[in-house]
Amino acid sequence: MPHTSLDTSDAAELAEMLQFLSDWLAADPPHLDASLTRFVGHPAHDTSQLQADLHRFAFLLGADNGDHLFGDQPTR
């Protein structure tokens, strides 16, 4: 796999956009689920799955502690 680097400020801005989109999806799930289903053409991918993807990408960029992915982790 080729190595790709991303400037820290660009990664932070991208993570903010991912969080913004996730928050927007959480604002009105019934309407946005219906809209996404119409757009995708199949109900197999809904807003909760899309939100999980957005949280995972934000985590990979280092902007999230993973609570949305792993739940609260016990501290050691």
OpenMM code with the backbone's topology and positions (N, CA, C; nanometers):
from openmm import Vec3, app, unit

residues = "MET PRO HIS THR SER LEU ASP THR SER ASP ALA ALA GLU LEU ALA GLU MET LEU GLN PHE LEU SER ASP TRP LEU ALA ALA ASP PRO PRO HIS LEU ASP ALA SER LEU THR ARG PHE VAL GLY HIS PRO ALA HIS ASP THR SER GLN LEU GLN ALA ASP LEU HIS ARG PHE ALA PHE LEU LEU GLY ALA ASP ASN GLY ASP HIS LEU PHE GLY ASP GLN PRO THR ARG".split()
positions = [
    Vec3(0.0850, -0.1172, 0.0000),
    Vec3(0.0000, 0.0000, 0.0000),
    Vec3(0.0897, 0.1236, 0.0000),
    Vec3(0.0631, 0.2199, -0.0872),
    Vec3(0.1469, 0.3394, -0.0924),
    Vec3(0.1277, 0.4253, 0.0329),
    Vec3(0.2338, 0.4923, 0.0716),
    Vec3(0.2299, 0.5811, 0.1883),
    Vec3(0.1733, 0.7163, 0.1455),
    Vec3(0.0784, 0.7661, 0.2223),
    Vec3(0.0209, 0.8974, 0.1972),
    Vec3(0.0325, 0.9789, 0.3241),
    Vec3(0.0771, 1.1007, 0.3116),
    Vec3(0.0854, 1.1867, 0.4295),
    Vec3(-0.0165, 1.2991, 0.4160),
    Vec3(-0.0587, 1.3470, 0.5302),
    Vec3(-0.1579, 1.4531, 0.5349),
    Vec3(-0.1106, 1.5531, 0.6387),
    Vec3(-0.1067, 1.6790, 0.6015),
    Vec3(-0.0687, 1.7839, 0.6934),
    Vec3(-0.1609, 1.7820, 0.8148),
    Vec3(-0.1070, 1.8074, 0.9322),
    Vec3(-0.1848, 1.8022, 1.0558),
    Vec3(-0.3046, 1.8956, 1.0514),
    Vec3(-0.2874, 2.0153, 1.0014),
    Vec3(-0.4005, 2.1099, 0.9957),
    Vec3(-0.5067, 2.0614, 0.8977),
    Vec3(-0.4659, 1.9988, 0.7884),
    Vec3(-0.5628, 1.9436, 0.6934),
    Vec3(-0.6380, 1.8261, 0.7562),
    Vec3(-0.5676, 1.7424, 0.8315),
    Vec3(-0.6319, 1.6296, 0.8989),
    Vec3(-0.7335, 1.6796, 1.0012),
    Vec3(-0.6975, 1.7840, 1.0747),
    Vec3(-0.7892, 1.8404, 1.1735),
    Vec3(-0.9140, 1.8980, 1.1059),
    Vec3(-0.8942, 1.9672, 0.9947),
    Vec3(-1.0079, 2.0243, 0.9217),
    Vec3(-1.0974, 1.9141, 0.8654),
    Vec3(-1.0390, 1.8099, 0.8133),
    Vec3(-1.1155, 1.6971, 0.7614),
    Vec3(-1.1928, 1.6298, 0.8740),
    Vec3(-1.1290, 1.6114, 0.9883),
    Vec3(-1.1968, 1.5499, 1.1031),
    Vec3(-1.3151, 1.6355, 1.1497),
    Vec3(-1.2983, 1.7677, 1.1495),
    Vec3(-1.4089, 1.8569, 1.1862),
    Vec3(-1.5253, 1.8418, 1.0897),
    Vec3(-1.4967, 1.8289, 0.9613),
    Vec3(-1.6024, 1.8113, 0.8616),
    Vec3(-1.6740, 1.6781, 0.8828),
    Vec3(-1.5985, 1.5735, 0.9134),
    Vec3(-1.6598, 1.4433, 0.9387),
    Vec3(-1.7517, 1.4500, 1.0602),
    Vec3(-1.7087, 1.5198, 1.1650),
    Vec3(-1.7922, 1.5341, 1.2846),
    Vec3(-1.9170, 1.6167, 1.2539),
    Vec3(-1.9009, 1.7224, 1.1763),
    Vec3(-2.0151, 1.8045, 1.1369),
    Vec3(-2.1194, 1.7201, 1.0629),
    Vec3(-2.0744, 1.6392, 0.9678),
    Vec3(-2.1663, 1.5542, 0.8920),
    Vec3(-2.2337, 1.4513, 0.9826),
    Vec3(-2.1591, 1.3940, 1.0744),
    Vec3(-2.2159, 1.2973, 1.1676),
    Vec3(-2.3226, 1.3626, 1.2558),
    Vec3(-2.2934, 1.4821, 1.3061),
    Vec3(-2.3910, 1.5546, 1.3881),
    Vec3(-2.5163, 1.5881, 1.3076),
    Vec3(-2.4987, 1.6257, 1.1824),
    Vec3(-2.6129, 1.6569, 1.0963),
    Vec3(-2.6994, 1.5325, 1.0758),
    Vec3(-2.6360, 1.4180, 1.0528),
    Vec3(-2.7116, 1.2940, 1.0344),
    Vec3(-2.7909, 1.2584, 1.1594),
    Vec3(-2.7365, 1.2888, 1.2761),
    Vec3(-2.8042, 1.2584, 1.4019),
    Vec3(-2.9198, 1.3535, 1.4301),
    Vec3(-2.9251, 1.4664, 1.3604),
    Vec3(-3.0261, 1.5686, 1.3872),
    Vec3(-3.1665, 1.5278, 1.3448),
    Vec3(-3.1804, 1.4476, 1.2405),
    Vec3(-3.3135, 1.4128, 1.1893),
    Vec3(-3.3101, 1.2774, 1.1197),
    Vec3(-3.2839, 1.1702, 1.1945),
    Vec3(-3.2670, 1.0382, 1.1330),
    Vec3(-3.3816, 0.9912, 1.0428),
    Vec3(-3.5081, 1.0078, 1.0811),
    Vec3(-3.6142, 0.9551, 0.9934),
    Vec3(-3.6119, 1.0157, 0.8529),
    Vec3(-3.5985, 1.1472, 0.8450),
    Vec3(-3.5980, 1.2120, 0.7136),
    Vec3(-3.4690, 1.1837, 0.6372),
    Vec3(-3.3574, 1.1870, 0.7084),
    Vec3(-3.2297, 1.1659, 0.6407),
    Vec3(-3.2102, 1.0210, 0.5987),
    Vec3(-3.2635, 0.9255, 0.6775),
    Vec3(-3.2595, 0.7847, 0.6360),
    Vec3(-3.3358, 0.7648, 0.5056),
    Vec3(-3.4554, 0.8248, 0.4988),
    Vec3(-3.5367, 0.8127, 0.3773),
    Vec3(-3.4650, 0.8759, 0.2582),
    Vec3(-3.4055, 0.9906, 0.2800),
    Vec3(-3.3330, 1.0589, 0.1724),
    Vec3(-3.2126, 0.9766, 0.1267),
    Vec3(-3.1377, 0.9219, 0.2217),
    Vec3(-3.0216, 0.8404, 0.1862),
    Vec3(-3.0639, 0.7151, 0.1106),
    Vec3(-3.1731, 0.6531, 0.1523),
    Vec3(-3.2233, 0.5338, 0.0833),
    Vec3(-3.2605, 0.5668, -0.0608),
    Vec3(-3.3263, 0.6812, -0.0815),
    Vec3(-3.3599, 0.7220, -0.2179),
    Vec3(-3.2332, 0.7464, -0.2993),
    Vec3(-3.1345, 0.8093, -0.2387),
    Vec3(-3.0107, 0.8416, -0.3088),
    Vec3(-2.9318, 0.7161, -0.3445),
    Vec3(-2.9181, 0.6247, -0.2476),
    Vec3(-2.8407, 0.5025, -0.2684),
    Vec3(-2.9176, 0.4022, -0.3533),
    Vec3(-3.0493, 0.4019, -0.3367),
    Vec3(-3.1324, 0.3104, -0.4138),
    Vec3(-3.1559, 0.1769, -0.3457),
    Vec3(-3.1093, 0.1646, -0.2202),
    Vec3(-3.1268, 0.0398, -0.1459),
    Vec3(-3.1133, 0.0707, 0.0028),
    Vec3(-3.1968, 0.0081, 0.0869),
    Vec3(-3.1929, 0.0395, 0.2302),
    Vec3(-3.0799, -0.0288, 0.3068),
    Vec3(-2.9886, -0.0953, 0.2387),
    Vec3(-2.8827, -0.1693, 0.3079),
    Vec3(-2.7846, -0.0775, 0.3809),
    Vec3(-2.7705, 0.0454, 0.3377),
    Vec3(-2.6770, 0.1387, 0.4022),
    Vec3(-2.7582, 0.2554, 0.4551),
    Vec3(-2.7723, 0.2641, 0.5882),
    Vec3(-2.8535, 0.3707, 0.6465),
    Vec3(-2.7650, 0.4737, 0.7162),
    Vec3(-2.8286, 0.5742, 0.7748),
    Vec3(-2.7520, 0.6829, 0.8352),
    Vec3(-2.6701, 0.6360, 0.9550),
    Vec3(-2.7163, 0.5373, 1.0285),
    Vec3(-2.6362, 0.4903, 1.1425),
    Vec3(-2.5074, 0.4252, 1.0945),
    Vec3(-2.5132, 0.3533, 0.9846),
    Vec3(-2.3906, 0.2951, 0.9284),
    Vec3(-2.2988, 0.4039, 0.8748),
    Vec3(-2.3571, 0.5039, 0.8112),
    Vec3(-2.2782, 0.6145, 0.7597),
    Vec3(-2.2123, 0.6903, 0.8748),
    Vec3(-2.2862, 0.7121, 0.9839),
    Vec3(-2.2288, 0.7780, 1.1003),
    Vec3(-2.1127, 0.6962, 1.1570),
    Vec3(-2.1274, 0.5658, 1.1635),
    Vec3(-2.0197, 0.4799, 1.2132),
    Vec3(-1.8952, 0.4944, 1.1253),
    Vec3(-1.9153, 0.5021, 0.9945),
    Vec3(-1.8025, 0.5223, 0.9032),
    Vec3(-1.7348, 0.6566, 0.9297),
    Vec3(-1.8150, 0.7609, 0.9483),
    Vec3(-1.7597, 0.8944, 0.9738),
    Vec3(-1.6805, 0.8967, 1.1045),
    Vec3(-1.7350, 0.8315, 1.2085),
    Vec3(-1.6638, 0.8248, 1.3374),
    Vec3(-1.5331, 0.7472, 1.3231),
    Vec3(-1.5349, 0.6394, 1.2461),
    Vec3(-1.4133, 0.5601, 1.2264),
    Vec3(-1.3064, 0.6427, 1.1553),
    Vec3(-1.3457, 0.7164, 1.0507),
    Vec3(-1.2492, 0.7989, 0.9787),
    Vec3(-1.1933, 0.9087, 1.0688),
    Vec3(-1.2787, 0.9715, 1.1501),
    Vec3(-1.2313, 1.0747, 1.2428),
    Vec3(-1.1332, 1.0144, 1.3430),
    Vec3(-1.1623, 0.8949, 1.3914),
    Vec3(-1.0716, 0.8256, 1.4834),
    Vec3(-0.9366, 0.7997, 1.4162),
    Vec3(-0.9397, 0.7533, 1.2928),
    Vec3(-0.8156, 0.7249, 1.2216),
    Vec3(-0.7330, 0.8510, 1.1973),
    Vec3(-0.7996, 0.9655, 1.1898),
    Vec3(-0.7291, 1.0927, 1.1739),
    Vec3(-0.6772, 1.1460, 1.3078),
    Vec3(-0.7128, 1.0784, 1.4166),
    Vec3(-0.6653, 1.1186, 1.5486),
    Vec3(-0.7502, 1.2236, 1.6161),
    Vec3(-0.8699, 1.2482, 1.5650),
    Vec3(-0.9541, 1.3536, 1.6201),
    Vec3(-1.0584, 1.3016, 1.7170),
    Vec3(-1.0562, 1.1755, 1.7461),
    Vec3(-1.1596, 1.1130, 1.8271),
    Vec3(-1.0921, 1.0083, 1.9140),
    Vec3(-1.1422, 0.9903, 2.0350),
    Vec3(-1.0822, 0.8913, 2.1241),
    Vec3(-1.1392, 0.7512, 2.1043),
    Vec3(-1.2329, 0.7358, 2.0134),
    Vec3(-1.2877, 0.6047, 1.9820),
    Vec3(-1.4087, 0.5645, 2.0623),
    Vec3(-1.4615, 0.6548, 2.1467),
    Vec3(-1.5788, 0.6196, 2.2274),
    Vec3(-1.6961, 0.5741, 2.1417),
    Vec3(-1.7159, 0.6390, 2.0264),
    Vec3(-1.8266, 0.5995, 1.9383),
    Vec3(-1.8022, 0.4607, 1.8780),
    Vec3(-1.6769, 0.4238, 1.8677),
    Vec3(-1.6420, 0.2948, 1.8071),
    Vec3(-1.6353, 0.1840, 1.9108),
    Vec3(-1.5744, 0.2144, 2.0252),
    Vec3(-1.5455, 0.1100, 2.1222),
    Vec3(-1.6229, 0.1246, 2.2522),
    Vec3(-1.6970, 0.2328, 2.2675),
    Vec3(-1.7637, 0.2591, 2.3938),
    Vec3(-1.6623, 0.3112, 2.4930),
    Vec3(-1.7087, 0.3369, 2.6132),
    Vec3(-1.6169, 0.3838, 2.7174),
    Vec3(-1.5230, 0.2713, 2.7557),
    Vec3(-1.3958, 0.2972, 2.7495),
    Vec3(-1.2946, 0.1997, 2.7835),
    Vec3(-1.2501, 0.2230, 2.9273),
    Vec3(-1.2328, 0.1174, 3.0039),
    Vec3(-1.1840, 0.1356, 3.1403),
    Vec3(-1.0418, 0.1910, 3.1389),
    Vec3(-1.0136, 0.2780, 3.2331),
    Vec3(-0.8787, 0.3322, 3.2428),
    Vec3(-0.7929, 0.2387, 3.3245),
    Vec3(-0.6630, 0.2369, 3.2961),
    Vec3(-0.5727, 0.1474, 3.3680),
    Vec3(-0.4810, 0.2255, 3.4561),
] * unit.nanometer
topology = app.Topology()
chain = topology.addChain("A")
for resn in residues:
    res = topology.addResidue(resn, chain)
    for name in ("N", "CA", "C"):
        topology.addAtom(name, app.Element.getBySymbol(name[0]), res)
